[in-house]
């Protein structure tokens, strides 16, 4: 029988996918047959004509898993799925049976099976497939991933663990993620003492890493649905700051921070030319990731030639305002894709440093 872990989270954007990548990477060093399932997939994408959850597709590609994608992602939530279930067009019991049967088929081929939940433990309740219910159906004990801190972690764990307890599935570990490095040991000590009477073990996760939390230039281009021009080899660079080029040219230069994506309207010829020229200097190359150029006014022909000759990465749009672009980027939380090889390699390195897989293996034995 496969060793199973159901990875849930106390909320969104806590790093659950990063944790799953780490656990699968470490498990491969111990188990010969490793598998992954996203039973209820709220993020549908098409892979060779098959609609699956994007996390299932990511794990299949990163780890070259041999299982059918529609078994790794047995129930996919598309735009109309909730309404169709409520209207009686989709049968909840059929969805449940499909989920159980397909996961069981993968489990037979595994020594270690990682099951990733969706959002918080209540997600999927409308289908009768909340995280807690799915963990029960699959007979998988739970690892609850939280953010950093102390009080908010205790509050989040108390509320979310109760849902699993109601379904009769054990929460065996709380995996505290995104810890502030200088507070790591202190916060973990407080959490372990505060939760000492609980039936789960507190495990330390990753320290907060801006390189994992912030988007790449490629990611921003995808979010904005814009083509990336200039030096495309820079698409993998991490953006740590977003700056709007509203002040004077000199002031914009003074305000530049390391790894900045600068938004400059198409009418600011002087600023565009200055940025293109500064990009040639090593000290400013480190500061400038690239440009986004919105605006109805065409870029002047000389300015355009300078931009192209400088090879500075840039995106151009006449359909969005500066405010709209800034809002879209700010609202997006960077998610890991299979193209983010540098991030994935870093996750594996950090996992070997920070994640105590021996302890996890003992807890879920």
N, C-alpha and C positions, 0 to 999 in steps of 0.2 A: 504494500500500500504506500502511496506517495506521501511524503511529508508535505503538508499543506499550510499555507499562511494566507489569510485574507487581510489585505492591506486596506484599511479605511482611514479616513481623516476627519478631524473635528471641523473642518471648513474647507473652502476653496483656496487655491494658490498657496498651499502650505509646503508643497514639494513632494507630493505623493509619487509622481512619475519618476522624479529623481531617485527617490528611495527604492522604487521597483527596479530601476536600472541597476542600482547598486547591489541589491539583493540577488538579482539574477547573475550578475557578474561574479559575485563571491560564491554563489551556490555552484557555479560551473567548476570551481576548483575542488569541490567536494563530491558532487553528484554527477553521474555520467549522463543521466537523462533529465533535463531541466525543461519545464514548460511554463507557459503564461496564459492566463485567460482574463478577459475583461467581460464579465457576464452580461452587464447592462451598459451599453455604450452610448453616451449622450453626444458624442462628437463624430458624426458620420462623415466618412470620405469614401470615394470610389477607388478601388484598387483592382485594376484589370477587369472592370465591369462588376465587381462585387462590392456591395456597400458594407463597410465594417467600421468599427470605432478606430479613431486615429492612433490611440495608444496601443491597441492590439497590432496594428500595422507597423508601428514604430518598433515594438519589441521583436516582432517576427523578422524585420529587416536587420536590426542591430545584432541579434543573436543567431540569425539564420535558422530559425526554428522550423521544424519539418511539418507542423500541423496545418490543417486547412484553416484559412483565415476565418471562414464562417463558423468554425467551431471555436476558435479563439475569441470570437466576438458574436455569440449566439443571438443576442437580442440587441438590436440597434434602434435607438430612439431618433426618428426623423421628425421633420417639422409637424406632420399631421398625426404622429403616433398617439399622443395623449388624447386628442379629440376622437380619434378612431376607437380607442379603447373605451372611452366614456360613452360613445355612441353605439357601442356593441359591434362595431365592424371588425375588431380584433378580439380574439379570445384570450383572456388572461391565463387560463389554464393551459392553453396550447403554448403560450410564450414560456410559461414555467416549465412545462415538459421538455420543450426544445432546449432550454438552458441546461437543465439537469442532465439530459441525455448526451449533449455535445461535450459538456465539461467532463462527464464520466468517461467518455471515449478518450479524451486527452489524458485524463488521470491514469488510465491503464498503461499508458506509454511513458509514464514519468516516475522518477524517484523523488523529485522535488517539484511542486506545483505552486506557483505564485498567482494569487487571485486578486486583482485590483478592483476595489470598489469605485463608486461614482460619487464624487462630491462628499457631502456629509451623510451619516448613516440613514437618514430618512429619504434620501433621493430614490425615486422609483416606486414610492408607496402607491401612486395612482395605478400602477400595473400589478400591485400585490407583490412587487419585487424590490422592496427596500433593501438597502445594503444588509441590514440585520436579518431580514428574511432570507436573502440569497446565501449569506454565510451559514445559516441554519440548514437550508436545503442541501448545501454542498458539504456539510460537516466539517467546516474549516474554522479553526480558532483564529482570533483577530489580533492584529497589530494595529493600534490606533496612533496615527501620525498627528502630531500637534506642532504648532509654532513654538517659538521661544518664549521666555518669560517665566513667571511663577504663578501669580494669581489667575491670570487668564487661562493658563494651561490647566490648572486644577478645576476651574469652572467648566471649561470646555470638555474635559475628560469626564467629569461627573454627569453632565447632561447627555453626552453621546454614548458613554458606556451603558447608561441605563436602557437605551433602546436595544442594545444587543442582549443585555440581561433579560429583558422582557421576552425576547425570542428564544432564550435558553442557550445562547452561544457564548462561550467564554472569551473575554478580552484578556489575553495573557501578557501583553506588553504595551507600554506607551513609549513611542519613539519620538523623542523631543528634537525637533528639527529647527534649523535657522537660529542656532544659539549665538549670542554675542560672544566672541572669543574670550574677552577679558572677564566675562561673567559666567562662563561655561561651568566650571567646577562648582562655584557657589550656588548657581541656580539648580543644577542637578542634585546637589546635596539637600537643598530645601525641598525640592519635589519628592525626593525619595523619603524624606522624613515625614512630609505631609501626607503621602500616600502609602505609608508603611503598612497600614491595616487593610489595604486593598489587595485583591487577588491577582494583581498584575505587576509586572516588573518595569521599572523606569529605565529606559535605555537612552544613552546619548546619541544624537544624530549628527548632522552636519553643522558646522559653524556657518553663519551667514556669509555668503560669497557673492559680491556684486556681479562677478563675471558670470554666475549662473542665473542671477535674477534679472539682468539687463539684456536687452535685445541686441542682435547683430544687425548690421546694415542690410543683410539679406532679408532678415525678418521684417524690418521696417518697410522694405520695398514690397514685400508680400502683403503686409497689412494694408498698405496704401494702394496696392494694385498698380504700382508704377514700375517702369523699366529703369534699371540701374545703368547709367552711362559712366564712361571713364574707366578707371582701374578696377575691373571686376574681381581681380584677385583679392581686393580689400573687402569683399562682401562678408567675410567671416569676422571682421573686426567688431568688437563689443562696444556699444555706445553707452557711456556712463553719464553723459549730460546732453540735454537738448536745450539749445539757446535760440532765441528769436533775434534776428539781426535788425532790430528797430532803432537803436541809438546811432550816433555818428560812427563812421568807419573806424576812427581811432579808438572809440570807446568799445566797440565790438571786439576789436583786437585785444584790448586790455582785459576784457572779461572772459576770453577763451580759457576753458579748462581742459584738462586731459581727456581725450577721446570724446570730443563734442561733435554732435550733429547740429549743423547750423541751418536755420530756415531763413531764407533771404528772398524777398519778392523780386520779380523779374525786372522791376523798374530801377533797382539799386545797382546800376552798372558799376559804379566806383567800388562798392563793397564786393561785388562778385569778382571783379578783376583783382582786387587786393587779396581776397581769399585764394584765388587760383594761383597767384604769384607766391603767397606765403606758403602754400602747400609744398613748394619745392625745397623749402628749408627744413632740415631735420627736426628742429625744435617745434616748428608749427605743424609738421607732418604728424607728430605725436599728438598734437592737440586736435587736429581736424580729421574727423572720420570721413566727413563728406558734407554735401549740401542738398537741401530740398529747395526747389525754386518754384513757388506758386505765383500766380498772377496772370491776368488777361493780356497784359502788354507783352508783345514779343521781346525776347532778349535781343539786344542790339547785335548786328552782325560781327563787329569787332570783338565785343565781349564774348560772343559764342565761340569765336575762333580761339580766344585766349583760354576759355574753359576747356575746350577740347585738347588744345596743345599741352595744357598743364596736367592732364590725365587725372584730375581730381574727381572722385566719385560724386555723381550728382543724379538727382531725380527731378523731373520737370512735369508740372501739371498746370493747366489753366482752368481746371474744374473745381478746385478746392481753395479755400482761403487759408491764410496762415493759422488762424484760430482753429479751423476745422482739422487741419493737419496735426496741430499740437494736441488737440483733444483726442484724436484717434490714436496717436502714439502713446499718449499718457494713459489712456484707458486700457490699452492692450497690455496684458501680462505675458512676458516672453515665455513661450512654450518650446520645449526641446523638439527638434525635428531630426530626421535621420541625416540631414545635411550638416548638422552641427557637430561635425566630427571632433573638433577641438574641445567643445563642451563635454561631449560624451567621454572622451579620453580623460578629461580632468575629473569627471564624476567617478570614473573607475579608480583613478589614483587616490582621490580623497576617500573613497569607500574603503580602500585597503588601509588607509591611515586612521579613519575615524569610526568605522562601523565594526563592532565586535560580533562577527558572525558566529563565533563559538557560543557566545551567550545566547544569541537568537536561536541557534540550533537546539540548545538545551531547553530553552523555554518552550519551544514548539515540538519537542520530542513526544 
